[in-house]
Amino acid sequence: MFRNYRPDRCYLIAEIGGNFTTFEEACRLIDDAGRCGADAVKLQTYRAETLSSKKAVFDMENTGVTSQYDLFVKYQIGEDLHRQVSDYVRATSLDWFSTPSHETDVDLLEKLGVGAHKIGSDDAWNIPFLRYVARTGKPVLLSTGMCTLEEVKESVAAICEEGCKQLILLHAITSYPTHPENVNLRAMQTLMREFPGIDVGYSDHTLGPIACIAAAAMGARVLEKHFTYDKNAAGPDHQLSADPAELKEIVDAVRTFEIMRGTGVKEPAESERITRLNNRKSIVLLRSVKAGEPITLEHLAVKRPGMGIPPKFLAELPGRVVRRDMSAEEVLTWEDLQ
């Protein structure tokens, strides 16, 4: 289902839905996402007539007060463009899937052979719809914006009851854009504790790369970021989307973090093998001493390098006798002592 989903690294989704209306624009976004190192691109599959009443309005920073229906009519894409785009992505190394908003959208995506279904936060507590999606048997990514923890529990139960084998929860804030004081990345970790065995990630609507990078460092298994070719392009989502330079920054930072994260075993790094000998301290002689002569504290100091007797044995050495003549500044080893 997910060609690029691996247990050892974060799965990075470039959300292109809403940021194209033509095949050429979609291809440009897909190609750019691949060059940036994303694992998947995500579409949005909806029809205005089944998504919104004509009385619903947006009242958000990125839209102002405007008709939801009219905006959805402007940016919805039809079945032919869905098919063209899905075929194009299949020829790349990227995964693709979409966010359906109605049962007929799910049916269309199933006909196109979609690998997974992403549930937007607007449907996160739409239990009948969640059950319908789960019955496809495909992996489900559930955004949890606007939800209480109890609502998430109810939605998870419904999805699992329908036999879903792979569920991923995404912490999200449904504010466009989301400002730092509202991000609440610790809620993502709450989901991790409450739903052991379910992968948890973060769907980002902030400006800039910081929230995604921080979420990865806090354990996100999946990151979703809106993606555009131009932040100044016409449309409500472009301004809060990553452009290619920003997405590449996120991908590179996350992949570097995954290397830095390491094994968790506290032990010297391989790069410290020589430094551990040269830069640690051990017991050295402050003055020369003859073979058979007993050592006193006045003979000893703790200095670099660390190739000799460790400093913790300093108090045990007075009275010990050296086997050979030794000069000042020599490192003292156990082999030097009788």
N, C-alpha and C positions, 0 to 999 in steps of 0.2 A: 504493500500500500504506500509506504513511504520509502522510496529508494535510498534517501539520504539520511534517514533517521537512525542515529546510532546512540547506544547507551553511554558512550564515553565522551560525548561532546554536546554542546548546545546546538539546537536546531534553529536556524535563522530564516525567517519568513519575510519576504518583501511583499507587502500588501499593495498591489497595483490597482485594485478595484476602485472605481470612482475617479481614477486619474488618467483614463483614456476613453475615447469614444470611437476610435478608428483602429483598424488592424495595424496600420503603420505605427501608430503611437504605442500600441500594445507590444509590438515586436521590439521597438526601441527600449521599452522598459524591461522586457524579458532579457534582452541581450545585455543591457547595463547591469541588471541584477546578477546575471551569471558572471560577468567580469568582476563584479564586486565580491564574489564568493558566497552569495546567498545559497541556501539549500532549496528554497522553494519560492514560488510566486503564488499569490492568492488573489482570486477575483471576487467580485460581488455579483450574485445572481438574484435579480429581483425584477418585478414589474410594478410600476407605480400603483396600478389598479388593485393589486392584491396585497400591497405593503402598507399603504397609507390612505386614510380617508382624505377627502378634499378639505376638511376642516382642520387637519393637524398642521401645526406650525413648528418650525425650528426657532429657537431663541437662544442661540449660542454665539460665542465670540467669533467663530469662523464663518458664520452664516448671516448674523444679524437676525432680525425677525422676518421670516419668509415662509412661504407655503412649502411644506414637505412634499406634497404631491407634485407640485410644479418642478421642484428640484430633482425629484426621482425620475420624472419623465425625461428631463434633460440628459441625465447621465445613465439611464438604463441601457443595457446592450441586449441585442436579440440573440436568437438561437444560432443563426448563421455565424455571427461574430464569435460567440462562445465556441463553436466548433472549430473555427479557424484558429483561434488563440490556443485552444487545448491541443490541437494537432501540432501547432508550432512549438509549444513547450515540450511535448513528448519527444521531439527531435533534439532537444537539448539535454543537458545533465541535470536539469532542475526538476523537482516535483511540482505538481500544481494541484490545487483544489480551490474551493470557493465557499462563500457564505450564502446559503439559500435563505430566503425569507418567507417561503410558503411551500406547501406540499408539492405544488406543481413545479417549483424551482428544483426541489430535490429530485423529482422525476426526470427533469431535463438533465441534470448533472449525472444521474445514474445512467441515462441513455448515452451520455458522452464518455462514460467510463471513468468518472472521477475517482481518485484514490482515497479521499477522506472528505468529511464535511466539517466546516467551521461554523459554529453557532455564535452569532453576534450577541452582544450584551442585551439588545432589545428583546431577544427571545430566550434569554438565560433562564427565565422562570415560566416559559410558555410550555407547560408540561405536555399537552397533547402533541405539539410540534416536536418536542424533544423525543418523545416516544416514536413518532413517525420516522425521524432521522435515524434513531438508534436501530430500528428494525431493518435498515439497509445492510447492517452487518459491517459497515465501514468504520474506521477510526473516527472519533468525534473529538474536536477541539472546542471547548466551551469557554467563551469569555464570560467573566462574572461581574462586569461593571454594573453598578447600581444595585447589587445584591447584598442582602444580609447573609451571614454564615448559615442560618437556618434555611434560607431559600436555596443556597447552593447545595446543602445536604439533600433537600427534597428533589432537586433537579438531578443530582448524581444518582440518587436511588432510582428515579424513573428511568434514566438512561441504562443503568446496569440491569434493571429488571427486564429490559427488552433484549438482553443478551449482548450488549456492546462489549467487545473484547479489549478495546484500547480506547481509553478516555484520557484526555489531557485537559487540565484546568488552567486557565489563563487569568491571572489577576489583571484587572483593567479598571480604568477610571473613564467614565463616559463624559468627559469634558473636552472640548475641541477648541484650542489646545488645552492640555492639562498643565497647570502650573506646579512648581516644586512642592508647595505646601500641601497639595492634594494627592501626591503620588502614592504615599503610604506603602512602600515596598515591603514593609514588615507584614502586611496582610498576606502577601504571597507566601511568606514563611508560615503564617497561620494555616493556610491551606495545605501546606506540606505536612504539618503536624496532624491536622484533622483527617487527612485522606492518605494515609500511608499506602504505598503501593501504586498510587496514581501520580504520574508525572505532572509537575506544576511549572508554569512559565509566566510570562508577562507580555501583555499586548500594550504597546506604548503609543500615547498621543501627546507626548511632550515635545517641546522644541529643543532640538539638539540631541547629541548622542549619550549624554551622561546617564540618563535613567536606564537605558538598555545595558550599558556597561556595568553599572552598579547592580542591576538585577542579575546579570550573569554571575557576578562575584558573590551574590547572596544565594546562589543555587538554582537559578532559573534553568530549566531543561529546554525551554522553547522561548524564543523572542520573536515578536511580530512588530514590524515597523512599517508604516505607510511609506511608499517609495514613489518618487517623481523624477522626471527629467529636468524640471524647472520649478523651483519653489514659487516663482512669480506667475506661473501659468494660471489660466482662468479655471476656477473650480474651488470648492470649499476645502478640500483636503490637501491641496498642494503645499500650502504654507506650513502645515504641521508635518509634512513628509520629509524623509531624508532624501537628499539628492545623491548622485553617485559618489561624490567625495565623502559625504557624511556616512553613507552606508558602508563604504570601504573602511572608514575609520572604525565603525562599530565592529565589523567583521574582524578586522586585524586585531583590535583590542581584545575581543572575546577569545579569539584563537590564541593570542599571546597569554592571556590569563589562564587558559586551560593548560598550557605548558607550565606556567608558573605554579599552578595549583599543586602539582606533584602528587606524591603517594600518601602523604600524611604521616609517614614514618619519620620520627625525629632521629636523624642520624647524619653524620657528615656527608655532604654532597661529594660527588666524584671530583668536582673542581676544587674541593678543599683538601684533597689527599696530600698534596705537597705543602700547601699553605699550613695545614694542621701541624706539620713538623717544623716548618720555618717560623711561624708566627706565634705559636704557643710558647709558654715559658717552662723551663725546667731548672734543676739545681746545677749551678756552675761554681767553679772554684774562684775565689777572690785572690788567693795567693797560692804560690807553688807549695807542693807537699811531697816529702820523700816516701819511698816505698816502706811500708811498715809503720809509718807515722799515723797516730790517731788523729781523726778530724775533730775540730771544734766548730762552734757556730761562727767564729771569726773567719774560718776558712770559706764560708759558704754565702751564696747569694742566689736569688731567683731572677733569672734573666731569659731572654730568648737565646737560642731556639728551643723547641720543645722535644728534642731528641733524647733527652736524658731522663733522670729520675724525676717524677712529677713533684711539684711543690708540696703536695699534701703529706709527703714523707719527710719534710725538712726536720721536724723535731726528733725523728728516729735515727738521724745520721751521726750526731756527736758521739764520739767514742769508737766509731767504726774505723777500720784500718784500710788504707789503700794498698793495692797489690803492686803498684809501680810508681815510679817518679811521675808526678803530674805537674803541669805548669798552670799559672793563673789563666783564667778565662776558658779553661777546658770544661766541657760538659761532662758531668759526672754520671756514670751508668752503674747499674748493679754489678756488672762484670768487673768494674774497677775496685770493688770492695771485697774484703775477706769477711 
